[in-house]
Amino acid sequence: MAKKVLKFGGTSVGTIERILHVAEIIKKEFVAGNEIIAIVSAMAGKTNALINQSKEISNNFNKQELDVLLASGEQVTTALLAGALIEKKVNAKSWLSWQIPILTEGENSNARIINMSIEEINKFLSKKGVVIIPGFQGISKNGQITTIGRGGSDATAVAVAKIFNADTCEIYTDVDGVYSTDPNKIPVAKKIEKISYDEMLELSSLGAKVMQSSAVQTAMMYSIPLEVKSTFTNRQGTKIFNQDNIDYTKSVTGVAYSKDDAKITLIGVEDKPGVAANIFEPLDKEQINVDMVIQNISSDQKTTDLTFTIKRDDLSTALKIIKKNNQIKYKTMSHDDKVSKVSIVGAGMVSTPGVTFRMFRGLAEENINILAISTSEIKLSVIINENNTLKAIKKLHTIFDLD
């Protein structure tokens, strides 16, 4: 008998018919003798619908009330799934985040789980009960409902697996595992049977939508075995393990992309110590995440050109902050919100020469200009014109033998 955490995403519970199907999956695991804690997302499209309703009232809808509103999506799914299991003669019960409670800290819409009570739930599990918990939410120390950010149900599932000392955490979605790239864009993409935490973390943070990056990071920290599998097929999924399972023989494991980036360039910035800090500190205070940074020194070594990327939604705010910043001097500023980030990820890049050359040569053959570059041991990312995204993915997927 194993203690399992099963997480079902929005598409898995998108309709009543699908919720009934999920109930059958849980019942099968339960009948096999496993202890089951199921984490559920809101029904597909529900969170966006709630956000749109809030915007009909105000574009500056109160953040605390927005969390209360958005948390209702998962609560609906929790009750429906528990009811479906009861109808199938399974002893099931739903616990809302404030009933457990799931304690969080941090700001509204971006909180993180720090602890939860386990006694009552473990007691119910020991009495042959199935527990259903809403993902994406918790309560603050002041008793206010908080949410964990989009995709936060993954984070809830991994946190529950850690705190309840589960044997495994299975992420059910609408694809039967992690693919070498988006199979909806590249039909020849192939499923990865095993992948390391490190590679999965890079892929998820670079645009792969299969898992939330913070959830992968938590699983890596506490060595929680993960498996991504399909709700709709019986095929084996993708297992995510620790460093020992890295396949160093393969230079590139996958190609990821994101199309929500923007690029800002400051030309003729005064070159002296502390300038970069003066540029980025005000952005940090507004919680604007700076990703790739490129700095070029001029021939007179008195000025520099500085290019960096941020999320596209933050562009207008970032431009206003920079223009108001009297601590920096520059000649001109330009920006581009029609860019995308394309990345290759693979543990074998550490020991395989020529990966960088092959990527750059491949993009050049497609007449794709590189606007910015960022590297790590197992990742190489470039910023390109958004219109070239699909062409770049196809080329890289082919030249690194991922088709």
TITI-161712 format. One record per residue (C-alpha): residue number from 1; x, y, z. Coordinates in nm, 4 decimals. Layout:
N
<pos NUM xx X yy Y zz Z> .
...
//
This chain:
403
<pos 1 xx 0.0000 yy 0.0000 zz 0.0000> .
<pos 2 xx 0.1306 yy 0.3452 zz -0.0922> .
<pos 3 xx 0.0314 yy 0.6967 zz 0.0046> .
<pos 4 xx -0.0255 yy 0.8841 zz -0.3194> .
<pos 5 xx -0.0913 yy 1.2472 zz -0.4037> .
<pos 6 xx -0.2820 yy 1.2739 zz -0.7321> .
<pos 7 xx -0.3172 yy 1.6185 zz -0.8883> .
<pos 8 xx -0.5711 yy 1.6836 zz -1.1645> .
<pos 9 xx -0.5375 yy 1.9941 zz -1.3828> .
<pos 10 xx -0.8103 yy 2.2129 zz -1.5265> .
<pos 11 xx -0.8554 yy 2.0181 zz -1.8494> .
<pos 12 xx -0.8798 yy 1.6928 zz -1.6523> .
<pos 13 xx -1.1799 yy 1.8289 zz -1.4597> .
<pos 14 xx -1.3118 yy 2.0600 zz -1.7340> .
<pos 15 xx -1.6589 yy 1.9053 zz -1.7531> .
<pos 16 xx -1.8886 yy 1.6934 zz -1.5347> .
<pos 17 xx -1.8139 yy 1.3986 zz -1.7621> .
<pos 18 xx -1.4411 yy 1.4442 zz -1.7037> .
<pos 19 xx -1.4884 yy 1.4806 zz -1.3285> .
<pos 20 xx -1.6723 yy 1.1463 zz -1.3294> .
<pos 21 xx -1.3810 yy 0.9971 zz -1.5246> .
<pos 22 xx -1.1320 yy 1.1333 zz -1.2689> .
<pos 23 xx -1.3455 yy 0.9776 zz -0.9940> .
<pos 24 xx -1.3001 yy 0.6408 zz -1.1675> .
<pos 25 xx -0.9203 yy 0.6864 zz -1.1745> .
<pos 26 xx -0.9187 yy 0.7659 zz -0.8032> .
<pos 27 xx -1.1512 yy 0.4754 zz -0.7223> .
<pos 28 xx -0.9222 yy 0.2352 zz -0.9087> .
<pos 29 xx -0.6206 yy 0.3542 zz -0.7064> .
<pos 30 xx -0.8242 yy 0.3352 zz -0.3857> .
<pos 31 xx -0.9505 yy -0.0179 zz -0.4536> .
<pos 32 xx -0.5879 yy -0.1200 zz -0.5172> .
<pos 33 xx -0.5253 yy -0.0407 zz -0.1499> .
<pos 34 xx -0.3550 yy 0.2980 zz -0.1778> .
<pos 35 xx -0.4154 yy 0.5982 zz 0.0469> .
<pos 36 xx -0.5234 yy 0.8834 zz -0.1804> .
<pos 37 xx -0.5062 yy 1.2605 zz -0.1426> .
<pos 38 xx -0.6358 yy 1.4287 zz -0.4592> .
<pos 39 xx -0.5538 yy 1.7911 zz -0.5436> .
<pos 40 xx -0.7753 yy 1.9612 zz -0.8017> .
<pos 41 xx -0.7587 yy 2.2725 zz -1.0165> .
<pos 42 xx -1.0543 yy 2.4831 zz -1.1229> .
<pos 43 xx -1.2458 yy 2.3599 zz -1.4273> .
<pos 44 xx -1.0725 yy 2.4699 zz -1.7486> .
<pos 45 xx -1.1484 yy 2.8348 zz -1.8265> .
<pos 46 xx -1.3080 yy 2.9056 zz -1.4888> .
<pos 47 xx -1.0224 yy 3.1135 zz -1.3449> .
<pos 48 xx -1.0075 yy 3.3328 zz -1.6557> .
<pos 49 xx -1.3838 yy 3.3798 zz -1.6405> .
<pos 50 xx -1.3599 yy 3.4929 zz -1.2781> .
<pos 51 xx -1.0780 yy 3.7354 zz -1.3635> .
<pos 52 xx -1.2897 yy 3.8819 zz -1.6432> .
<pos 53 xx -1.5813 yy 3.9255 zz -1.4031> .
<pos 54 xx -1.3579 yy 4.1174 zz -1.1623> .
<pos 55 xx -1.2449 yy 4.3434 zz -1.4484> .
<pos 56 xx -1.6074 yy 4.4237 zz -1.5284> .
<pos 57 xx -1.6197 yy 4.5846 zz -1.1844> .
<pos 58 xx -1.2745 yy 4.7401 zz -1.1808> .
<pos 59 xx -0.9345 yy 4.7153 zz -1.3486> .
<pos 60 xx -0.7908 yy 4.7675 zz -0.9986> .
<pos 61 xx -1.0060 yy 4.5079 zz -0.8232> .
<pos 62 xx -0.9059 yy 4.4694 zz -0.4582> .
<pos 63 xx -0.6320 yy 4.2032 zz -0.4364> .
<pos 64 xx -0.7656 yy 4.0410 zz -0.1205> .
<pos 65 xx -1.1148 yy 4.0096 zz -0.2664> .
<pos 66 xx -0.9657 yy 3.8830 zz -0.5939> .
<pos 67 xx -0.8052 yy 3.5954 zz -0.4044> .
<pos 68 xx -1.1402 yy 3.5133 zz -0.2426> .
<pos 69 xx -1.3013 yy 3.5197 zz -0.5859> .
<pos 70 xx -1.0408 yy 3.3090 zz -0.7651> .
<pos 71 xx -1.0224 yy 3.0501 zz -0.4866> .
<pos 72 xx -1.3881 yy 2.9667 zz -0.5493> .
<pos 73 xx -1.3011 yy 2.7924 zz -0.8782> .
<pos 74 xx -1.1074 yy 2.5119 zz -0.7078> .
<pos 75 xx -1.3647 yy 2.4845 zz -0.4290> .
<pos 76 xx -1.6371 yy 2.4049 zz -0.6838> .
<pos 77 xx -1.4273 yy 2.1259 zz -0.8378> .
<pos 78 xx -1.3408 yy 1.9868 zz -0.4952> .
<pos 79 xx -1.7065 yy 1.9483 zz -0.3979> .
<pos 80 xx -1.8079 yy 1.8018 zz -0.7352> .
<pos 81 xx -1.5300 yy 1.5416 zz -0.7276> .
<pos 82 xx -1.5993 yy 1.4420 zz -0.3665> .
<pos 83 xx -1.9680 yy 1.4092 zz -0.4522> .
<pos 84 xx -1.8863 yy 1.1955 zz -0.7573> .
<pos 85 xx -1.6750 yy 0.9590 zz -0.5452> .
<pos 86 xx -1.9473 yy 0.9283 zz -0.2819> .
<pos 87 xx -2.1920 yy 0.8436 zz -0.5609> .
<pos 88 xx -1.9508 yy 0.5656 zz -0.6630> .
<pos 89 xx -1.9609 yy 0.4252 zz -0.3067> .
<pos 90 xx -1.6178 yy 0.5604 zz -0.2119> .
<pos 91 xx -1.5809 yy 0.7186 zz 0.1319> .
<pos 92 xx -1.4619 yy 1.0642 zz 0.0235> .
<pos 93 xx -1.4524 yy 1.4062 zz 0.1865> .
<pos 94 xx -1.3440 yy 1.7520 zz 0.0765> .
<pos 95 xx -1.1347 yy 1.9852 zz 0.2903> .
<pos 96 xx -1.1118 yy 2.3511 zz 0.1978> .
<pos 97 xx -0.7828 yy 2.5308 zz 0.2561> .
<pos 98 xx -0.9072 yy 2.7157 zz 0.5654> .
<pos 99 xx -1.0460 yy 2.3939 zz 0.7175> .
<pos 100 xx -0.7148 yy 2.2063 zz 0.7147> .
<pos 101 xx -0.5667 yy 2.4768 zz 0.7395> .
<pos 102 xx -0.3049 yy 2.5309 zz 0.4668> .
<pos 103 xx -0.0893 yy 2.8135 zz 0.6028> .
<pos 104 xx 0.0727 yy 3.0521 zz 0.3545> .
<pos 105 xx 0.2874 yy 3.3619 zz 0.3641> .
<pos 106 xx 0.3540 yy 3.6319 zz 0.1084> .
<pos 107 xx 0.1449 yy 3.8674 zz -0.0968> .
<pos 108 xx -0.2020 yy 3.8078 zz -0.2396> .
<pos 109 xx -0.1999 yy 3.6146 zz -0.5676> .
<pos 110 xx 0.1628 yy 3.5146 zz -0.5071> .
<pos 111 xx 0.1641 yy 3.3426 zz -0.1672> .
<pos 112 xx 0.3578 yy 3.0258 zz -0.0846> .
<pos 113 xx 0.2694 yy 2.7313 zz 0.1372> .
<pos 114 xx 0.4735 yy 2.7064 zz 0.4558> .
<pos 115 xx 0.2820 yy 2.4429 zz 0.6558> .
<pos 116 xx -0.0456 yy 2.2599 zz 0.7023> .
<pos 117 xx -0.2180 yy 2.0514 zz 0.9681> .
<pos 118 xx -0.2091 yy 1.6765 zz 0.9020> .
<pos 119 xx -0.3770 yy 1.5097 zz 1.2020> .
<pos 120 xx -0.7420 yy 1.5116 zz 1.0899> .
<pos 121 xx -0.6640 yy 1.4158 zz 0.7324> .
<pos 122 xx -0.4351 yy 1.1289 zz 0.8349> .
<pos 123 xx -0.7087 yy 1.0084 zz 1.0701> .
<pos 124 xx -0.9580 yy 1.0077 zz 0.7814> .
<pos 125 xx -0.7104 yy 0.8269 zz 0.5541> .
<pos 126 xx -0.6598 yy 0.5584 zz 0.8192> .
<pos 127 xx -1.0356 yy 0.4977 zz 0.8172> .
<pos 128 xx -1.0252 yy 0.4148 zz 0.4454> .
<pos 129 xx -1.1250 yy 0.7588 zz 0.3248> .
<pos 130 xx -1.0234 yy 0.9529 zz 0.0125> .
<pos 131 xx -0.9290 yy 1.3170 zz 0.0711> .
<pos 132 xx -1.0004 yy 1.5919 zz -0.1858> .
<pos 133 xx -0.8203 yy 1.9259 zz -0.1458> .
<pos 134 xx -0.8415 yy 2.2379 zz -0.3657> .
<pos 135 xx -0.5104 yy 2.3467 zz -0.5127> .
<pos 136 xx -0.3852 yy 2.7020 zz -0.5639> .
<pos 137 xx -0.4849 yy 2.8413 zz -0.2244> .
<pos 138 xx -0.4363 yy 2.8680 zz 0.1496> .
<pos 139 xx -0.4864 yy 3.1125 zz 0.4341> .
<pos 140 xx -0.2545 yy 3.3722 zz 0.5843> .
<pos 141 xx -0.1653 yy 3.3923 zz 0.9527> .
<pos 142 xx -0.4421 yy 3.6533 zz 0.9756> .
<pos 143 xx -0.6992 yy 3.4090 zz 0.8434> .
<pos 144 xx -0.7313 yy 3.5694 zz 0.4984> .
<pos 145 xx -0.7732 yy 3.3509 zz 0.1894> .
<pos 146 xx -0.4647 yy 3.3636 zz -0.0342> .
<pos 147 xx -0.3778 yy 3.2192 zz -0.3735> .
<pos 148 xx -0.0459 yy 3.0809 zz -0.4905> .
<pos 149 xx -0.0299 yy 3.2166 zz -0.8464> .
<pos 150 xx -0.1343 yy 3.0662 zz -1.1785> .
<pos 151 xx -0.0517 yy 2.6984 zz -1.1951> .
<pos 152 xx -0.0394 yy 2.6915 zz -0.8160> .
<pos 153 xx -0.2212 yy 2.3589 zz -0.7894> .
<pos 154 xx 0.1090 yy 2.1897 zz -0.8827> .
<pos 155 xx 0.2747 yy 2.3673 zz -0.5911> .
<pos 156 xx -0.0073 yy 2.2552 zz -0.3606> .
<pos 157 xx 0.0331 yy 1.8937 zz -0.4724> .
<pos 158 xx 0.4096 yy 1.8883 zz -0.4131> .
<pos 159 xx 0.3726 yy 2.0620 zz -0.0750> .
<pos 160 xx 0.1084 yy 1.8081 zz 0.0310> .
<pos 161 xx 0.3323 yy 1.5219 zz -0.0840> .
<pos 162 xx 0.6172 yy 1.6609 zz 0.1256> .
<pos 163 xx 0.4201 yy 1.7403 zz 0.4403> .
<pos 164 xx 0.2223 yy 1.4131 zz 0.4374> .
<pos 165 xx 0.5347 yy 1.2124 zz 0.3485> .
<pos 166 xx 0.3700 yy 1.0627 zz 0.0404> .
<pos 167 xx 0.5382 yy 0.7867 zz -0.1568> .
<pos 168 xx 0.4694 yy 0.9533 zz -0.4895> .
<pos 169 xx 0.3135 yy 1.2609 zz -0.6476> .
<pos 170 xx 0.1386 yy 1.2111 zz -0.9819> .
<pos 171 xx 0.0448 yy 1.5092 zz -1.2003> .
<pos 172 xx -0.2477 yy 1.4293 zz -1.4298> .
<pos 173 xx -0.2915 yy 1.6545 zz -1.7324> .
<pos 174 xx -0.4138 yy 1.6491 zz -2.0939> .
<pos 175 xx -0.0847 yy 1.5151 zz -2.2327> .
<pos 176 xx 0.0678 yy 1.1778 zz -2.1498> .
<pos 177 xx 0.3988 yy 1.3143 zz -2.0247> .
<pos 178 xx 0.6698 yy 1.5707 zz -2.0877> .
<pos 179 xx 0.7592 yy 1.6156 zz -2.4543> .
<pos 180 xx 1.0757 yy 1.7334 zz -2.6256> .
<pos 181 xx 0.8776 yy 2.0435 zz -2.7267> .
<pos 182 xx 0.5125 yy 2.1475 zz -2.7596> .
<pos 183 xx 0.3460 yy 1.8557 zz -2.9457> .
<pos 184 xx 0.0633 yy 2.0871 zz -3.0532> .
<pos 185 xx 0.3159 yy 2.2956 zz -3.2503> .
<pos 186 xx 0.5590 yy 2.0208 zz -3.3522> .
<pos 187 xx 0.3735 yy 1.6932 zz -3.4239> .
<pos 188 xx 0.7017 yy 1.5003 zz -3.4382> .
<pos 189 xx 0.7851 yy 1.5906 zz -3.0767> .
<pos 190 xx 0.8477 yy 1.2793 zz -2.8710> .
<pos 191 xx 0.7686 yy 1.1943 zz -2.5126> .
<pos 192 xx 1.0538 yy 1.1896 zz -2.2626> .
<pos 193 xx 1.0394 yy 0.8782 zz -2.0432> .
<pos 194 xx 1.2732 yy 1.0076 zz -1.7721> .
<pos 195 xx 1.3996 yy 1.3565 zz -1.6971> .
<pos 196 xx 1.5970 yy 1.5094 zz -1.4118> .
<pos 197 xx 1.4621 yy 1.7737 zz -1.1757> .
<pos 198 xx 1.7220 yy 2.0142 zz -1.3136> .
<pos 199 xx 1.6138 yy 1.9695 zz -1.6746> .
<pos 200 xx 1.2440 yy 1.9830 zz -1.5859> .
<pos 201 xx 1.2987 yy 2.2991 zz -1.3834> .
<pos 202 xx 1.4680 yy 2.4667 zz -1.6762> .
<pos 203 xx 1.1992 yy 2.3567 zz -1.9230> .
<pos 204 xx 0.9117 yy 2.4692 zz -1.6998> .
<pos 205 xx 1.0708 yy 2.8057 zz -1.6218> .
<pos 206 xx 1.1447 yy 2.8632 zz -1.9916> .
<pos 207 xx 0.7881 yy 2.8217 zz -2.1126> .
<pos 208 xx 0.6959 yy 2.4526 zz -2.1018> .
<pos 209 xx 0.3435 yy 2.4481 zz -1.9609> .
<pos 210 xx 0.3382 yy 2.0934 zz -1.8218> .
<pos 211 xx 0.4408 yy 2.1844 zz -1.4645> .
<pos 212 xx 0.4833 yy 2.4961 zz -1.2554> .
<pos 213 xx 0.8542 yy 2.5689 zz -1.2007> .
<pos 214 xx 0.8192 yy 2.6376 zz -0.8259> .
<pos 215 xx 0.6572 yy 2.2952 zz -0.7825> .
<pos 216 xx 0.9501 yy 2.1271 zz -0.9596> .
<pos 217 xx 1.1921 yy 2.3225 zz -0.7420> .
<pos 218 xx 1.0194 yy 2.2065 zz -0.4219> .
<pos 219 xx 1.0174 yy 1.8464 zz -0.5435> .
<pos 220 xx 1.3896 yy 1.8728 zz -0.6193> .
<pos 221 xx 1.4686 yy 2.0180 zz -0.2759> .
<pos 222 xx 1.2940 yy 1.7328 zz -0.0933> .
<pos 223 xx 1.3543 yy 1.4491 zz -0.3466> .
<pos 224 xx 0.9828 yy 1.3916 zz -0.4062> .
<pos 225 xx 0.9348 yy 1.1530 zz -0.7017> .
<pos 226 xx 0.7065 yy 1.3046 zz -0.9664> .
<pos 227 xx 0.5268 yy 1.1547 zz -1.2622> .
<pos 228 xx 0.3421 yy 1.3490 zz -1.5312> .
<pos 229 xx 0.0720 yy 1.1403 zz -1.6976> .
<pos 230 xx -0.2477 yy 1.1743 zz -1.8978> .
<pos 231 xx -0.5948 yy 1.1662 zz -1.7481> .
<pos 232 xx -0.7306 yy 1.0352 zz -2.0770> .
<pos 233 xx -0.4969 yy 0.7473 zz -2.1702> .
<pos 234 xx -0.3365 yy 0.4563 zz -1.9895> .
<pos 235 xx 0.0076 yy 0.5194 zz -2.1357> .
<pos 236 xx 0.3100 yy 0.5446 zz -1.9113> .
<pos 237 xx 0.3958 yy 0.9058 zz -1.8293> .
<pos 238 xx 0.7230 yy 1.0895 zz -1.7697> .
<pos 239 xx 0.9095 yy 1.0268 zz -1.4447> .
<pos 240 xx 1.1003 yy 1.3149 zz -1.2896> .
<pos 241 xx 1.3891 yy 1.2098 zz -1.0664> .
<pos 242 xx 1.7014 yy 1.3367 zz -0.8996> .
<pos 243 xx 2.0472 yy 1.3965 zz -1.0429> .
<pos 244 xx 2.1339 yy 1.0255 zz -1.0564> .
<pos 245 xx 1.8864 yy 0.9756 zz -1.3401> .
<pos 246 xx 2.0294 yy 1.2353 zz -1.5779> .
<pos 247 xx 2.1062 yy 1.0980 zz -1.9232> .
<pos 248 xx 2.4415 yy 1.2559 zz -2.0043> .
<pos 249 xx 2.4622 yy 1.0809 zz -2.3417> .
<pos 250 xx 2.1976 yy 1.3100 zz -2.4926> .
<pos 251 xx 2.3190 yy 1.6654 zz -2.5480> .
<pos 252 xx 1.9711 yy 1.8237 zz -2.5707> .
<pos 253 xx 1.6594 yy 1.6879 zz -2.4022> .
<pos 254 xx 1.4039 yy 1.9450 zz -2.5121> .
<pos 255 xx 1.3275 yy 2.2777 zz -2.6781> .
<pos 256 xx 1.1150 yy 2.5319 zz -2.4879> .
<pos 257 xx 0.9787 yy 2.8696 zz -2.5860> .
<pos 258 xx 0.7813 yy 3.1600 zz -2.4444> .
<pos 259 xx 0.6092 yy 3.4439 zz -2.6293> .
<pos 260 xx 0.5384 yy 3.6745 zz -2.3367> .
<pos 261 xx 0.8733 yy 3.8560 zz -2.3288> .
<pos 262 xx 0.9791 yy 4.2125 zz -2.4060> .
<pos 263 xx 1.3237 yy 4.3660 zz -2.4610> .
<pos 264 xx 1.4489 yy 4.7031 zz -2.3357> .
<pos 265 xx 1.7776 yy 4.8627 zz -2.4479> .
<pos 266 xx 1.9445 yy 5.1632 zz -2.2851> .
<pos 267 xx 2.2014 yy 5.3218 zz -2.5170> .
<pos 268 xx 2.4911 yy 5.5352 zz -2.3934> .
<pos 269 xx 2.4568 yy 5.4539 zz -2.0247> .
<pos 270 xx 2.7212 yy 5.6126 zz -1.8047> .
<pos 271 xx 2.9717 yy 5.3365 zz -1.7254> .
<pos 272 xx 3.0568 yy 5.3415 zz -1.3552> .
<pos 273 xx 3.0127 yy 5.1116 zz -1.0542> .
<pos 274 xx 2.6563 yy 5.0854 zz -0.9263> .
<pos 275 xx 2.4790 yy 5.1869 zz -1.2476> .
<pos 276 xx 2.3289 yy 4.8432 zz -1.3120> .
<pos 277 xx 2.2064 yy 4.8277 zz -0.9515> .
<pos 278 xx 2.0480 yy 5.1721 zz -0.9882> .
<pos 279 xx 1.8648 yy 5.0549 zz -1.2996> .
<pos 280 xx 1.7358 yy 4.7252 zz -1.1638> .
<pos 281 xx 1.6618 yy 4.8099 zz -0.7981> .
<pos 282 xx 1.3466 yy 5.0157 zz -0.8734> .
<pos 283 xx 1.2236 yy 4.7380 zz -1.1025> .
<pos 284 xx 1.2769 yy 4.4848 zz -0.8268> .
<pos 285 xx 1.0764 yy 4.6956 zz -0.5825> .
<pos 286 xx 0.7847 yy 4.6805 zz -0.8262> .
<pos 287 xx 0.8286 yy 4.3008 zz -0.8494> .
<pos 288 xx 0.9337 yy 4.3160 zz -1.2143> .
<pos 289 xx 1.1524 yy 4.0169 zz -1.2870> .
<pos 290 xx 1.4541 yy 4.0869 zz -1.5081> .
<pos 291 xx 1.5623 yy 3.7852 zz -1.7095> .
<pos 292 xx 1.8423 yy 3.8125 zz -1.9665> .
<pos 293 xx 2.0979 yy 4.0949 zz -1.9365> .
<pos 294 xx 2.3571 yy 4.1937 zz -2.1991> .
<pos 295 xx 2.6076 yy 4.4756 zz -2.1535> .
<pos 296 xx 2.8408 yy 4.6133 zz -2.4223> .
<pos 297 xx 3.1295 yy 4.8451 zz -2.3348> .
<pos 298 xx 3.2012 yy 5.1299 zz -2.5768> .
<pos 299 xx 3.5475 yy 5.1846 zz -2.7226> .
<pos 300 xx 3.6065 yy 5.4906 zz -2.5021> .
<pos 301 xx 3.5086 yy 5.2834 zz -2.1945> .
<pos 302 xx 3.2987 yy 5.5747 zz -2.0677> .
<pos 303 xx 2.9542 yy 5.4547 zz -2.1759> .
<pos 304 xx 2.7819 yy 5.1212 zz -2.2194> .
<pos 305 xx 2.4741 yy 4.9807 zz -2.3931> .
<pos 306 xx 2.2550 yy 4.7682 zz -2.1656> .
<pos 307 xx 1.9864 yy 4.5289 zz -2.2924> .
<pos 308 xx 1.7574 yy 4.3226 zz -2.0713> .
<pos 309 xx 1.4335 yy 4.1280 zz -2.0995> .
<pos 310 xx 1.1204 yy 4.1279 zz -1.8834> .
<pos 311 xx 0.7686 yy 3.9899 zz -1.9098> .
<pos 312 xx 0.5615 yy 4.1672 zz -2.1728> .
<pos 313 xx 0.2869 yy 4.2580 zz -1.9228> .
<pos 314 xx 0.5440 yy 4.4554 zz -1.7206> .
<pos 315 xx 0.6758 yy 4.6616 zz -2.0137> .
<pos 316 xx 0.4711 yy 4.9810 zz -1.9716> .
<pos 317 xx 0.5390 yy 4.9905 zz -1.5975> .
<pos 318 xx 0.9118 yy 4.9299 zz -1.6494> .
<pos 319 xx 0.9397 yy 5.2080 zz -1.9071> .
<pos 320 xx 0.7730 yy 5.4558 zz -1.6701> .
<pos 321 xx 1.0061 yy 5.3539 zz -1.3850> .
<pos 322 xx 1.3184 yy 5.3975 zz -1.5990> .
<pos 323 xx 1.2070 yy 5.7364 zz -1.7315> .
<pos 324 xx 1.1473 yy 5.8612 zz -1.3764> .
<pos 325 xx 1.4770 yy 5.7239 zz -1.2473> .
<pos 326 xx 1.7061 yy 6.0248 zz -1.1951> .
<pos 327 xx 1.9905 yy 5.8056 zz -1.0662> .
<pos 328 xx 2.0864 yy 5.6911 zz -1.4162> .
<pos 329 xx 2.1973 yy 5.8760 zz -1.7285> .
<pos 330 xx 2.1624 yy 5.7421 zz -2.0828> .
<pos 331 xx 2.1312 yy 5.8847 zz -2.4336> .
<pos 332 xx 1.8316 yy 5.6944 zz -2.5697> .
<pos 333 xx 1.6037 yy 5.4034 zz -2.4816> .
<pos 334 xx 1.4357 yy 5.1557 zz -2.7160> .
<pos 335 xx 1.2033 yy 4.8631 zz -2.6568> .
<pos 336 xx 1.0504 yy 4.5713 zz -2.8459> .
<pos 337 xx 0.7489 yy 4.3705 zz -2.7295> .
<pos 338 xx 0.7369 yy 4.1443 zz -3.0361> .
<pos 339 xx 1.0088 yy 3.9043 zz -2.9261> .
<pos 340 xx 1.0131 yy 3.5475 zz -2.8008> .
<pos 341 xx 1.2571 yy 3.3361 zz -2.6040> .
<pos 342 xx 1.3653 yy 3.0008 zz -2.7488> .
<pos 343 xx 1.5761 yy 2.7659 zz -2.5377> .
<pos 344 xx 1.7454 yy 2.4287 zz -2.5600> .
<pos 345 xx 1.7848 yy 2.2257 zz -2.2391> .
<pos 346 xx 1.9893 yy 1.9153 zz -2.1706> .
<pos 347 xx 2.2185 yy 1.7720 zz -1.9051> .
<pos 348 xx 2.4520 yy 1.6450 zz -2.1763> .
<pos 349 xx 2.5356 yy 2.0000 zz -2.2842> .
<pos 350 xx 2.7935 yy 2.0087 zz -2.0037> .
<pos 351 xx 3.0072 yy 1.7427 zz -2.1679> .
<pos 352 xx 2.9160 yy 1.7819 zz -2.5361> .
<pos 353 xx 3.1243 yy 2.0282 zz -2.7417> .
<pos 354 xx 2.9703 yy 2.2182 zz -3.0297> .
<pos 355 xx 2.6157 yy 2.2604 zz -2.8944> .
<pos 356 xx 2.6329 yy 2.6410 zz -2.9009> .
<pos 357 xx 2.7775 yy 2.6439 zz -3.2520> .
<pos 358 xx 2.5118 yy 2.4024 zz -3.3822> .
<pos 359 xx 2.2298 yy 2.6126 zz -3.2356> .
<pos 360 xx 2.3611 yy 2.9398 zz -3.3769> .
<pos 361 xx 2.4435 yy 2.7857 zz -3.7151> .
<pos 362 xx 2.0964 yy 2.6325 zz -3.7348> .
<pos 363 xx 1.9261 yy 2.9641 zz -3.6650> .
<pos 364 xx 2.1523 yy 3.1392 zz -3.9181> .
<pos 365 xx 2.0529 yy 2.8866 zz -4.1845> .
<pos 366 xx 1.6908 yy 2.9920 zz -4.1279> .
<pos 367 xx 1.7926 yy 3.3597 zz -4.1491> .
<pos 368 xx 1.6902 yy 3.4159 zz -3.7849> .
<pos 369 xx 1.8694 yy 3.7021 zz -3.6091> .
<pos 370 xx 1.9636 yy 3.6587 zz -3.2409> .
<pos 371 xx 1.8828 yy 3.9629 zz -3.0272> .
<pos 372 xx 2.0093 yy 3.8379 zz -2.6893> .
<pos 373 xx 2.1752 yy 3.5274 zz -2.5417> .
<pos 374 xx 2.1696 yy 3.3650 zz -2.1982> .
<pos 375 xx 2.3458 yy 3.0458 zz -2.0896> .
<pos 376 xx 2.3797 yy 2.8071 zz -1.7974> .
<pos 377 xx 2.5343 yy 2.4606 zz -1.7646> .
<pos 378 xx 2.2270 yy 2.2834 zz -1.9041> .
<pos 379 xx 2.0466 yy 2.5652 zz -2.0876> .
<pos 380 xx 2.1038 yy 2.7987 zz -2.3812> .
<pos 381 xx 1.8406 yy 3.0670 zz -2.4494> .
<pos 382 xx 1.8106 yy 3.3264 zz -2.7241> .
<pos 383 xx 1.5746 yy 3.6150 zz -2.7845> .
<pos 384 xx 1.4475 yy 3.6368 zz -3.1427> .
<pos 385 xx 1.1726 yy 3.8080 zz -3.3388> .
<pos 386 xx 0.8386 yy 3.6602 zz -3.2377> .
<pos 387 xx 0.7445 yy 3.5814 zz -3.5999> .
<pos 388 xx 1.0356 yy 3.3366 zz -3.6228> .
<pos 389 xx 0.9424 yy 3.1302 zz -3.3153> .
<pos 390 xx 0.7909 yy 2.8258 zz -3.4848> .
<pos 391 xx 1.0615 yy 2.8171 zz -3.7519> .
<pos 392 xx 1.3309 yy 2.8237 zz -3.4807> .
<pos 393 xx 1.1696 yy 2.5468 zz -3.2764> .
<pos 394 xx 1.1371 yy 2.3194 zz -3.5807> .
<pos 395 xx 1.4991 yy 2.3773 zz -3.6826> .
<pos 396 xx 1.6439 yy 2.3173 zz -3.3351> .
<pos 397 xx 1.4247 yy 2.0135 zz -3.2815> .
<pos 398 xx 1.5616 yy 1.8622 zz -3.6013> .
<pos 399 xx 1.9323 yy 1.9443 zz -3.5695> .
<pos 400 xx 1.9468 yy 1.8010 zz -3.2151> .
<pos 401 xx 1.7814 yy 1.4736 zz -3.3264> .
<pos 402 xx 1.4609 yy 1.5227 zz -3.1255> .
<pos 403 xx 1.2134 yy 1.4483 zz -3.4085> .
//
